[in-house]
Amino acid sequence: MSSLQRVKQISHPALIRPARQAVESALLYMLLCSTYILASGYLAVLVAATPYKLYVIETIKGIGFIVSTGVLFFVISYLRYTRIRRQDEMIIVQEKMLLNAERRLIAAMSTAIVAHDLNNLLMVLSGLVEALKRRERDAPFLFRMIEEIDVSIEKLSHLAKRLASAARRAVPEKKEDVDMKAALIELVGVVRKHPDVRFCRISLSGIAPLTLVLDRTLFEEAVLNILINAAQAAGPTGQIEGRLTTEQGAAILEIHDSGPGVPDDL
């Protein structure tokens, strides 16, 4: 089951069918009223000796009918409205749980993205430091500064690994059947909340109906990284398009953006 789907399944509000409940209430009311009228009318005829006594009995019976049905209506209404209130309170609690779960999920995914970008930056810095070491080994001060930069890079690398580990713990990993179309739609919905993606136009086209067995956590992390990178390349008003096709037994996921691309000399 998707981590995104698990978030959505936290909320299970009770379903109310107004038409069915209204019909049931009306039938119950008519049954009770009919029973009361038939039984009380029959008893009134047996008891009343004169028309006046019949009038008195029918008056008392009418008042009793109004009072009894009023009490019954109050009890039924109270029980129904109490149930609706409890359901509303439950829905409010579930919505708060859903919101908190979504926040934790987005935070975990954002942490994984930050760790990924931080690792990329550390690799570049490590390469620059190695280049400096090869050129300036005879300058003691510069070499000492390079060593300090090395130590800082190592600490940052450790921090990046801790961030990535925390993100993996927040979203459990396991292989499962994944509906690729549904998963991609969900991922697009999540990534739209990222500031670099918020104003981009994202579309999915040519998505083949496909189910794969894979590690959903790693898949989601990878696709989110690619979508954010595409948005950063395309700019705030850029366009991003996702495609999923199959070819010779392989699934091919493509992410295209309207950015300038990589220059030929790079």
Order of alpha helices (4+ residues) and beta strands (2+ residues): alpha-alpha-alpha-alpha-beta-alpha-beta-beta-alpha-beta-beta
